[in-house]
Amino acid sequence: MNLKRLLSKVYLMLLPLGGGWVGLSSCSFIDEDLEGQTTNAVVGDSDEAVQTWVTGVYSKWVYDMFCWGYFPKVLELDADYISGPTWLFKAFGVGNFEGEAEICDALWKGCYGLIERANYAEEQILAMQHADAAVKANALGELNFHRAMAYFLLVRAYGPVPLCKRGVDPLNNPRVGVDQVYAEIFTLLERATTQLYKNTDSRFEPGHVSAGSAAGLLAKAYATAASSALGAADTYVMVRTGRPYNVSGGAYSYARPYAHKMKVQAVSGYENIDIDDCYTKAAEWASKVVKTDELGVYGNGGELCAYDQLWGLSNRYDSEFLFSVYVPNGDPKYKTSIHTNYEGIFTTASCELKADGGWIGCTYNWYQLFDASDRRIIDGVRHRLRTEGHAKPDADGIQGGLYYPADATYKALAENHLPPFDQEGVKYWSFGGTPDDQLLAFTTKYMDVTDPTTGNADSPWPFLRLADIYLIYAEAENELDNATEALAYLQKVQARSEAPLRTLAELRTLLDEGSELTDKELLRSAILEERAKELACEGDRRWDLIRWGIYLSAMNAIEGNDDAGVSKSRLSRNLLFPLPAQEMNTNKAITENNPGWK
């Protein structure tokens, strides 16, 4: 979706005009300005009018969610490998979700606002008489995809939630079981796969979702439901983690993360999920996206993008990105905080000297998961950091900067890929293993933007990538006892970044550490770890821990604070977000909040 080109067409639809929100109800309608009501009488009855309604739904991701700064925080900050300054993580980032209720509320409000906009847009499109049938069908498929994505985000975060359909009292809509929510997600997405253009169709517009997007999300939703229902029998997964530092005589040194054997726990609410059926369907739908032969009916042959091009500005509409939220550069209204939070605002377009931002990064436990040859840490991590504070010349006139990580091993490696650390006029140094929010593994995924000097740079947010579906396919095949196929697709992701391709025996040496995992558990552990590496800083880690029932084990294995001093201690109430207070106060059909919350 090219927002820069389309936003001017839909100004009537982009804002909650007139009366605004009816409370914060899960099915609140947006009241439109009665003097300029957004209906087909205003928008028209044509192919272009269909697209206008669809763009109005896409815009909800930006204006209702990302532009206020609550996204991607609500998806990202509560995870074991993610860290940053304590002033940024605040109450939400340390597990007190009610302490920053506006962040959790933004997920609820944003998703239900999008669902309602999609419902209304569908009604308007169905009423059109002059638009092309294929254009209308594709538009309805896009609406179905967005509703399904919204429900998927909601059910993972809140458990049972209301289904918002026409004819339902928006202020008294009860929560339904998790299995019913997933049934709605599956129905919407299966319908969308038959309605949407493939990305090889001549009418497909880059930036929009395609049939492959729906098939990919369908595979991920099936796998999420299946993994969440596991745990009835003893089954395990390994996670490499632990406390961030060793302390001896008041001196800090990095601690080596080690493999923790964690029992997979069934997630409450998933008791009615058929595990084998869901994993079978996850594998079937994922295969239609990732296969390069005749089985791959969606996508452009299922090929991963080359690593050199993956995160480039010119490549952001590549078929690797099944669904991303896009924004124009420098727009004061339709913006995200992604570049500011992950990369920072730079003093000039050609200089990586940060004036502000660049706060959210990954911990040393995450960094230690990688092999030294893996481009996801060679090129995918910022090993040198310069801020205006560190750049001030010392008494000898030498400017300074930080390098990461603080050990000689990396310095030797880095000099093969980067200019020397001691450059003329700049000396890089490190604190050497003391807790500090500037000594994190900061990603480079969001570096390439039109203007890095603005706080409203045009970094997209990748909600769904092809590599994600490769790993979902590997996971499903492994759980269905097809280890050879699972390992092959795990290795395809690793090969893209030039990581070593290990056999099961080599994985056992790396991950098992004498715990006698079964081959299935070993490969499950390797796939989960690969997801942590490949999808870092993309809002997936918390939800992977939740769905495998190991969130509490993984968070508490850190034994308190992480590298930057952010508390990772968690309680059972943290498994679900609290429902918004306004929802509890206005929705007569909901009388209890999630366990542990008011």
N, C-alpha and C positions, 0 to 999 in steps of 0.2 A: 504494500500500500504506500503510494507516494503521497504523504500527507501534505507536503509543500504544494503539490499541484492540486490537491483535492479539497483542502480545508476551506478555501474560499467558497466552495459550492454549498457547504453545509453549516454555515454560521448559525442558522436557526436551530440546528440540532445539537450543537456542541455544548451548550450550557443548560443547566437546569433553570429555565426561565420562570418568571412569574412567582408562583407559590413555592417553588423549590421542592425539597424533600418533604414527604409526609412522614414526619418523625424519622426514625432510622429503621423502619420495618423492613423485614426481609423481602417484602413484595411491594415496597413503596413505589408509586408511580411518580414520574416527573411531570409536574404541572407546566404546561407550555403557556406562553404569553397569549392570552385570548385574542389580542388584536393582531397577532402575527402567528397564529397557530400552525404548527408544523404538521401538515397533512398532505395528501396527494393533490389537493386543490392548490397548494402552494408549490410543492416540489415538482408535480407533474406526473405524467403517465408515459414513460419512455424508458429506453435502456439506460439513458443517463440518470433518470430519476431513480431507477433501481440501484445504481451505483451510489447515488447520493445517500440513500437510506443505509446501505452497507457501510459506507465511510463513517456515517454517524455512529455506528456501533463500534468500529475500530477506534474512534476517537475517545470512547469511554476508557479504554486502557490508559490513554495518555492523561486526559484532563482529570478524570476521577481518581486515578491511582498514582501514576508516576510523577506528575508535575508537582505534587505537594511534598515529595520527599519521603513518603511512607513506604513506597516501593523503590527498590527491591528489599528494603530493610526487613519488612514483615516476613519475607521468604528466606532471608539469608542470615540474619545476625544471631539466631539461636541455633548454633551448630558447633561441633567440637573443633573443627579445623579453621574456623573463621574468627578473626580477632581485629582489634583496633583500640583506639583510645577509650577509656572508661567514660569520658564525657559524652562520647557519641553513642556508645552502647547503652548507657543509662540503665533504667529499670528493666526495660524490655530485654536488652541484651544479657542481663544477668538472671533472667527467668521470672521476674516480677511483672507478668503481663498486664495486670491491672494497674500497675504503677505508671504505665504509658498506654492507657487503654486506647488512645487515638490511633495507635499503630494497628492493633488487632481490629479495631472498629473499621479502619480503612479497607481491610480485606473483605469484611462482611458487606459494608456499604458499597464498595466498588464493584464487587461481583454481582450483587443483586441489582444494582443500578444498571449494569451491563445486560443482565438477563432481561430486565424489564424493557430496556431500549430495544433489544433483539426481538422480544415478543411483539412490541408495537410495530417495529419495522416489518416483521413478517406479515402482520395483518394488512399493512399498507401495500406491500408488494403483491400479496395474493389478490388484492382487489384490482390490480392494474389490468387493463384490457389490451393495451397496445405495445407492451414490451415483449421482446423476443422470448420465446419459451425457454431456450437454453440459458439465456442471461438470467431469467428469473430463477431457474432451477439452481444455477451456480450460486446466486445470491442467497437463496434459502439454505444451501449447503454451508455457506460461510456463517450464516446466523446460527445454524445448528452446531457448528464447530465451536463458536465463541461461547454459546450457552454451556456446552459440554466442558470446555476448559474452565469456565467459571465454577461450575458444580464440582469439578475435580479439585480445584484449589480449596473450595469450601469444605468438602467432605474430609479431605486430609487434615485440615486445620481444626474443624469444630466437631467432627463426627456426624451424628444425625443432624440434618438441616432441613428446612422447608423446601419443597418443590414449588416453584412459582409459575403457575399457569393461568391462562385466561379463565375467568369465572370463579377464581379463588379470592376470598376476602383478603385484601392485602394486609390488613391489620390483625387478622386472627388466623394465621396460617401455621399449622402445627409442624413440628419436626417429624420427619419420617426416618425409618431405619436406614443404616448405611447400605444395606443390600438394595433397597429401593432407589437410593440415590445413584448407585452404580448402574442399576438397570436402566435408569433414565440416561445416564452418560453413554452407555453402550448403544442404546436405541438412537440417540441423537447422532452419534458418530457413524454408526453403520449406515444410517440414512444419508449422512453427508458424503460418504465415500461414493455413493451412486449419483450424487447431485453435482459435486464439485468438478471443475476442470482438472485434468492432470496437468502437471507443469510442462508437459510437452505439447499441450494443445495450443493452437494459434491464438485463441482468445484469452489464455491465461496471462495475467498481469503480475510480473515479479513483485514480491513484497506481500501479496495476498496469500492466504492459505490455499492449498490444493488438495486433491483427493489423497495424495501421499501424506499430507499433514494430518488428515483425519484418520487414516490407517495407522500412522505412527502413534498418535495420541491414544487411539483405541488399544494398541498393543501395550502401551505404558499403563493405561488404566486397568487392563486385565491383569497385568503382572503385579501392579500395586495391590489390587484386591486379593490376588492369590498369596502373595508373600505376607500380607497382613493377617491372613487366616492360618498360616503355619504355626506350629508350636505345640500341637497336641501331643506329639511324641518328642523324645529327646533329639534335638537337632541343633547344630551349633554353627557359629561363624567366627572367624578371627578378625580382629581389628588391631592394627598397630597404633598404639597410642601410649599415654602415660603422662606423668608430671613433666613440665617443660624444663625444669632445672634441677641440677644437683647443687646443694649448698654445703660447703665445707669451710669451717673457720670464717664464715661471713663472705666467702668468695663464691660467685656463681659460675656454673659451667653448664652448657647444654646437656640435658639427659637424653639418652638414646631411647626412642620409643620401642617398645617391645610388643609382641603379639599377645593380646588378651583373648582368651577363649570365652565367648559370650553365648549364652543360651538364647536361641530364637524363641521369642514369646509371641503367642497369638494376641492380636490387638482387639480390644473390646469393641464389639459391634459387628465383627466380621464372621460370626459363628455360622451364618447361613451361606457363606461363600463356598462354592464347589472349587476346591483348589486345583484339581487335575483339569477340570473343564476350562477354568480361567487361564491356566498356563498353556493349555493346548491352543486356545484361541489367541493368546498373546504371541505364541510362536507363529501361528498361521498369519496373523495380520502383520507382524514384524517382517516375516519372510517376503511379503508382498512389497515391502519398502526397500529392504536391504539386498535382495537377491539381484544378481546381474544377468541371470538367464531368463527363460520364459516365465518363471514363477514370479518374477519381480514386475508386477503389473502397475505399480505406482513408482513415481520418481523417475530420474533419468538414468536408469540402470543401476541405481543403488550405490554409486561410487562416492567414497569420501573425498572431500576437497583436499587438495595438496596443502600440507602444513604451511608452506611459504605464503599461501594466498588466504588462508582460513580467516584471519582476523583483519584483513585489509579493508580499507574504506571502499575500494572499488569492487569488493567481492561480497558485500553485505547482502545482496539478493541471490547469492548462490543457492542451489538446491540443498546444500548442507543445512540451511536454516529453514526448517519446516514451519516454524512460526516465531517471528520476532516482533517486538514493538518498536516502530520507527518514529523518529521525530525530525523536523527540519532543524538546521543549525541556527543557534542564536535566537530562537523564538522565545519571547518572554512568557508565553502562555502554554504552548504545547512543547513541553521540555521534559527532560529527566535529569536526575542527579547522578547518573551512572558514572560519567567521566570524572566529575568532581570527586565523588566518593572513592573510586577505585584508582584513578590515575592522578588527579589533581589539576589545578589551573596553573598554567605555565606563564612565565613572564613574556616570552616571545614564541612565535610559532616554530622557530628553528632551534630553540634551546630548552632542554629538559630541566630547567631550574624552576622548581615549584614555588609559586607565590602563596598557594593555599591548597587544601584538600589532599587527596591521595591517602585516605585514612584506613580503608578496609583492606585487609590482606589475609594471608594464610599463615598458620603457625609453623614452627620448626618441625613438629611431628608430621605435618603434611609434607613439608619439603623433603624429609628423610624417606618418604615412600619411594622416591624416584631413583632410578639409576643415573649415573653421571652422564650418560650419552643421550638422555631423553631431552628432546628439544622443548618439552613443556616446562623444563626448568632452565635450560640454557637460554632459550629465546623467550620463553613464556613468563619469566620472572624478572623483575627489575633488580639487577644486582648492584646498581649504584644509584644513590639517591642524593639529590642536591636540593636543598631548600634555601630560601633567602637568608635564614638564620645561620645555616652552616656555611654559606658561601662568603660571608664577610671575611676579608683578608685578616690573617694573623699579623704578628709583629714583623714577620719577614715578607709580608705582602702575598702570602700563599692562600688561595681560597680553599675551602674544605668541602667535604661531602662524606656520606656514609656508604659502606659496602655491605652486602648481605650474601651469605651468612658470615658470621664472625669467626671464620677459621681459615687456616692457611691452605687447606685442601681445596677449597673453592677458588682461592686466588690463583692457584696454579692452573686449574681448569679454565678459569675465565680468560686468562691471557691468551688462550688459543682461539678465542672467539671475539674478544673485545679489546680495545686499546688498553695499554698498561694502566694500572691503577694510579701510579704516580705520574700524572700528566704534567706538562709544563703549565704552571700557574694554578693547578688543582691537585690537592692531596686528599685521597680517600682513606678513611679510617673507620673504626668501629668501636662501639662501647665494649665489645668482647664478652657478651653473655650475661648482661644484666637485664632485668625486666624493663622493656621499653617498647612503646607502641610504634616507634619508627623502625624497629628491627623486626620486620615481618616480611614474608614473601609476597610482595605486591605483584599482582598480575599485570601482563601487558595486553590482555585481550581487548581492552577498550581504549588503547592509546591512539589508534589511527582515526582521527576525526578531522572535519573540515577546518576547525579553528580551536586549537587546544588552549587558547588564552581566555576563552569565555566560560562562564559557569553554566551555560546552556548549550554545551556541545552536543553533536548529533550521534552519540553512541546508542546503537540499538540494544535492546534487551532480548537475549536469545532464550525464549521460553522452551523451545523444542528443537533439538538438533538431530541430524542423521546419526551421528556417533552415539547419541543416547539410545536410539532404536537398535543399533548394532549390539549394544550391551544389554538391552532388554531381550533381544533375540537370544543372545548367549545365555542369559539368566534362565529364560524359559526352557531352552533346550537342555540345560544342565538339570533343572528340576524335573524334567521329563526323562532323565537318564540317558540323554544323548550327548555324552561328554565330548566326543570328537568334534561334533558340530559346534558345540559351545566354545571349546578352546579355539577353534579356527576363527570365529568371529571376535572373540576377545583379542586374538593376535592381530587381526586386521586393524583394530583401533591402535594397538601398541605400535604396529609397523609404521603407521602414518607419522608418528613422532620419533621414529628411530629408537624405540625402546627395545631391550632384549626380548626375544620370544622364547619363553621358558616352557619346558615340558612339565607334566604333572609332578614328576620326581623333583625337578628343580624348584617348582613352586613349593613343594613340601619342605625343602631345605630352607627356603626363604620365610615361609609363613607358619609352619607347623610348630616348630620348637618343642617337639616331643609330646604334643597333646593328642596324637593319634586320631586325627581327623579322618573321616571317610573321604574318598575321592570327590564325592559330590560336595561335601562341606568345604573341602580345600578349594575347589573351583568356584564355589559360591563366594568364598572369602576373596579370591583373586578378582572376581568380577565386581564385587562391592568396592574393593579398593581401587580398581580401575575407574569406576564411576567417580570416586572421590578425586582422582587425579585429572581425569578428562573434563569433568563438569564443574571443576572448582570455580567459585565466584559466579555461578549461574543459578543459584537458588535451589539446588537439589539436595544438598547434603542432609539437612535436618529431616527431610521427608523420607530419605532412604533409611535413616536410622529409625524413624518412627515406624515405617511399614514392616521392618524386620523385627520389631519389638526389642531393639537393643539401644534405644535412645538413652535411657537412664544409665545403662551399663557403660556406654561410650562416654557420655558426658562426665559421669562421676569417676571414671578411670583417670581423669586428668588430676584428680585429688585437689580440687580447689581452683586456684587462679591459673590462667594460661600465661603465655609469653608477655602479654601486655598488661597483665593484672586484672583481666576480666574474669569474674567468677563463673565457673562452669558447673557448680553444684546444682543439682536438679532434684525435684520431688515428683511424685506421681501426678500431681495436678498439672505439671508442665506438658503432659502428653497431649492435652487439648487446649486450645485457646478459649478464654472466656467469651461468652456471648456479650454483645454490647449492652450496656445498662439501659439504653433507650429501647432496645428490642425487648428486654425483660419487662420494662415498664409499660409498653404499648401493646404488645402481642399477648392477648388473653389466652391463646392456645399454648403458650410456653410458660410453665410455672417454675421450672428448675433450671439453674445454670449447670455448666459442666462441673464435674467433681472438683472440689477444692476452691471454687471461685464463687463470689457473691452473686 
